[in-house]
């Protein structure tokens, strides 16, 4: 249940009845301060101006026509024309009770869609590094949220599994297998890639063979294809271990590598040429875009086929958009990649639309993100300046979490302690990233992310276990609890109730905008509201009706925190 949407619809109808046009917007927002109500309608002044009316007079007309008696305990006109709305406690209580017994806490999408989400996108024969972290975990949080809302989500792991480097890699894999007289486990992919490149640069005979293998691979040679497949499989097996550790929902079934689109590329380029969009320039085929200018102020040229006949990433991304619309029948396609890719994606999709491969109704959205920085404000690196492997980062997270948990000296079995360490360590890394605005750079700081204070995973996980401990101290019958009436007499009860019912608003924003930090902020506020309620409102020592009412509020808080953290891919534990 989305309170904001309900109020917006009712107030908009009243605004139209009072003389506003059909395009008016009630601009209903959560109030920042309790004295201004639970919600505010801020669109009155703009609409009144259009109608040529006094804003306060217009606000009175709106309230006279608004069907708010069931929802609002009180409304008031503030300042030049804001409408403050105070929600009725009985109405809140009914919605809370309904949320407890409904699947997904009563939350679902209004218009269910097929959504393709392109995220993670590692490269073959290279280990995942911290640069892959943001795309992987932000994309996965959004995927989980969209599925929770009821959308049909297709995960697309756009793996870099094609290109001229594969001739070199196949030739080196062959060399190793021949020398070792058997299968090899590519334990250190970085070392493998580095040695292959060294051989290519220093051994002309090897380089010649490698170039020949590129041609053979691209023409479908069975041997080269089998060696290429082996490289892809070994890489993805290693990547899967990272995905499993990160509690990310990607599997090998979600791989849609660059190779998938290869058969489409010649026809697309030929069509772009036929339509007059692509023109020959010095042997290459180029699309000139008036919407983008070069340094000279001329239309920018985007190459779709090189002189040597090879294709570029742009061509592949045009094909991917076309495939996602035509073959996957998607309504939306989201791509999670860093901000440096923004212009590239805009250009590829502009060409896609100009060529008529997708209609305007098909939404193409680049969900860009900033960089992960060290404390020095530079891109996050090892002490020696190298790229940090993702597996090394996760290992360190576990070790630091172990120190943190063991310093607490809490009474846990070894099995319980292991589960807590894993949940806290991995959760801390993920939450530190997800809680920051996606579009900005953020500073990676172990001390902050592994703190039990502030907007961190350990704080959120502890908030959940704290509520679990309340229920561990009571033997209340679950049927009696669910059938109990919620009473909101204390202001802290009421504040918690309102915050609980705002869960859907946060979830819907994440699904629409791809911004998990909105959900993190909401969960942090919810944990704070519960903490305040817990301190001011005795639960287990209260009289029976009040006790059951407060336990019911605690139960819904527990379920909401767990569900919210699950959408972020953050594990919870029963004891901590």
FENLINGI-V27887 format. One record per run of one state. SS is the DSSP state (alpha for helix, beta for strand, coil for the rest). FROM is the first residue (numbers start at 0). LEN is the number of residues. If there is no record, write none. Layout:
# FENLINGI-V27887
ss:SS from:FROM len:LEN
ss:SS from:FROM len:LEN
This chain:
# FENLINGI-V27887
ss:coil from:0 len:2
ss:alpha from:2 len:15
ss:coil from:17 len:10
ss:beta from:27 len:3
ss:coil from:30 len:3
ss:alpha from:33 len:3
ss:coil from:36 len:2
ss:beta from:38 len:3
ss:coil from:41 len:2
ss:alpha from:43 len:8
ss:coil from:51 len:3
ss:alpha from:54 len:11
ss:coil from:65 len:6
ss:beta from:71 len:7
ss:coil from:78 len:3
ss:beta from:81 len:6
ss:coil from:87 len:1
ss:alpha from:88 len:13
ss:coil from:101 len:1
ss:alpha from:102 len:4
ss:coil from:106 len:7
ss:beta from:113 len:5
ss:coil from:118 len:4
ss:beta from:122 len:1
ss:coil from:123 len:5
ss:beta from:128 len:1
ss:alpha from:129 len:19
ss:coil from:148 len:3
ss:beta from:151 len:6
ss:coil from:157 len:2
ss:beta from:159 len:1
ss:coil from:160 len:4
ss:alpha from:164 len:16
ss:coil from:180 len:8
ss:alpha from:188 len:14
ss:coil from:202 len:1
ss:alpha from:203 len:15
ss:coil from:218 len:3
ss:alpha from:221 len:24
ss:coil from:245 len:6
ss:alpha from:251 len:3
ss:beta from:254 len:1
ss:coil from:255 len:2
ss:alpha from:257 len:17
ss:coil from:274 len:3
ss:beta from:277 len:4
ss:coil from:281 len:2
ss:beta from:283 len:10
ss:coil from:293 len:5
ss:beta from:298 len:7
ss:coil from:305 len:5
ss:beta from:310 len:1
ss:coil from:311 len:1
ss:alpha from:312 len:14
ss:coil from:326 len:5
ss:beta from:331 len:7
ss:alpha from:338 len:16
ss:coil from:354 len:8
ss:beta from:362 len:7
ss:coil from:369 len:2
ss:beta from:371 len:2
ss:coil from:373 len:5
ss:beta from:378 len:1
ss:coil from:379 len:9
ss:beta from:388 len:1
ss:alpha from:389 len:19
ss:coil from:408 len:5
ss:alpha from:413 len:21
ss:coil from:434 len:7
ss:beta from:441 len:2
ss:coil from:443 len:2
ss:alpha from:445 len:4
ss:coil from:449 len:7
ss:alpha from:456 len:16
ss:coil from:472 len:5
ss:alpha from:477 len:6
ss:coil from:483 len:7
ss:alpha from:490 len:10
ss:coil from:500 len:2
ss:alpha from:502 len:11
ss:coil from:513 len:2
ss:alpha from:515 len:21
ss:coil from:536 len:7
ss:alpha from:543 len:24
ss:coil from:567 len:9
